[in-house]
Amino acid sequence: MSKFADPDHDRVPNFFEYIFGTDPSRASVIDDCYRIVIVEDGDLRYLEMSFRQTLQSLSQIVLPKHSVDLLTWSNEDFLLTEDTNDGTYRWRTYRYKDPITSTNPVRFITLEAEVD
């Protein structure tokens, strides 16, 4: 079965089902697998993404990427702010380094994984 197939039609490819630890043969709710939020730190607000990765999939590189135009994407400018292991999953939280301001608006954000 292809890493990019989606046999359960939940719009999550098999590869990300493997990363997140969900069942590729049953439609999954992945809301528990990641979150994207705006966090306040003092008087500043930042874009932040957290996601889980199964311990078996740690050899796969998974990183957030951002874009201002949905055409060009970059994984630069993120800071790893939390990295925990609960025995089943490794949870990582990345924060975009620049605060949200009127001159630095919120960016689009997604996850990218290197598929071997």
C-alpha positions in Angstrom: 0.0 0.0 0.0 1.3 3.4 -0.9 2.6 5.8 1.7 0.4 8.5 0.1 -2.8 6.4 -0.2 -5.8 7.1 2.0 -7.9 4.0 2.0 -10.2 5.2 4.8 -10.8 8.6 3.0 -10.2 10.7 6.2 -7.8 13.0 4.2 -4.8 11.7 6.2 -2.2 9.8 4.0 -1.0 6.5 5.4 2.4 8.0 6.1 1.0 10.5 8.5 -1.3 7.8 10.0 2.0 6.0 10.8 3.6 9.1 12.2 0.6 10.0 14.4 -0.2 6.5 15.4 -3.7 6.3 14.0 -5.3 3.4 12.1 -5.0 3.8 8.3 -7.9 1.4 7.7 -10.4 3.4 9.9 -11.3 7.1 9.5 -9.4 9.0 12.2 -10.0 12.2 14.0 -6.5 13.7 14.1 -7.4 16.7 16.3 -5.6 14.8 19.2 -2.5 14.4 17.1 -1.6 18.1 16.6 -2.6 21.6 17.4 -1.9 25.0 16.0 -2.5 28.0 18.3 -1.5 31.6 18.9 0.2 31.9 22.3 0.8 34.9 24.4 4.1 35.5 26.0 4.1 38.7 28.0 2.7 41.4 25.6 3.7 39.4 22.5 1.7 36.8 20.5 3.3 33.9 18.6 2.2 31.2 16.2 2.9 27.7 17.7 2.4 24.1 16.5 2.5 20.9 18.6 2.3 17.4 17.2 2.8 13.9 18.3 5.0 11.2 16.7 5.0 7.5 17.5 8.2 6.3 19.0 8.5 3.7 16.2 8.5 6.6 13.6 11.2 8.7 15.2 13.6 7.9 12.4 11.3 10.0 10.1 12.0 13.7 10.1 8.8 15.7 10.7 9.0 19.5 10.8 6.6 22.5 10.6 6.8 24.7 7.6 5.5 28.2 7.1 4.4 30.4 4.2 3.1 33.9 3.6 1.6 33.1 0.1 0.9 29.3 0.1 3.5 29.0 -2.8 6.8 29.1 -1.1 7.4 27.2 2.2 10.3 27.2 4.7 11.1 25.2 7.8 13.4 27.9 9.0 12.6 30.4 11.8 11.0 27.9 14.2 12.2 27.4 17.7 11.7 24.0 19.4 10.1 25.0 22.7 9.1 21.7 24.1 10.1 18.1 23.5 8.6 15.4 25.7 8.2 11.6 25.6 5.2 10.0 27.3 6.3 6.4 26.6 4.0 6.1 23.6 4.5 9.4 21.7 7.1 12.0 21.4 5.4 15.4 21.6 7.1 18.4 20.0 6.2 22.1 20.1 7.6 24.6 17.7 7.1 28.3 17.9 7.6 30.7 15.0 10.5 33.0 16.1 8.9 36.4 15.3 5.9 37.6 17.2 2.7 38.4 15.4 2.5 42.2 14.7 0.7 44.4 12.1 4.0 44.4 10.1 4.6 40.6 10.6 1.2 38.9 10.1 0.4 35.3 10.9 1.7 32.8 8.5 0.2 29.7 7.0 1.6 26.6 8.8 1.8 22.9 7.9 3.7 19.8 8.7 6.2 18.1 6.3 7.7 14.7 6.7 10.6 13.3 4.8 9.5 10.1 3.1 12.2 7.6 2.5 
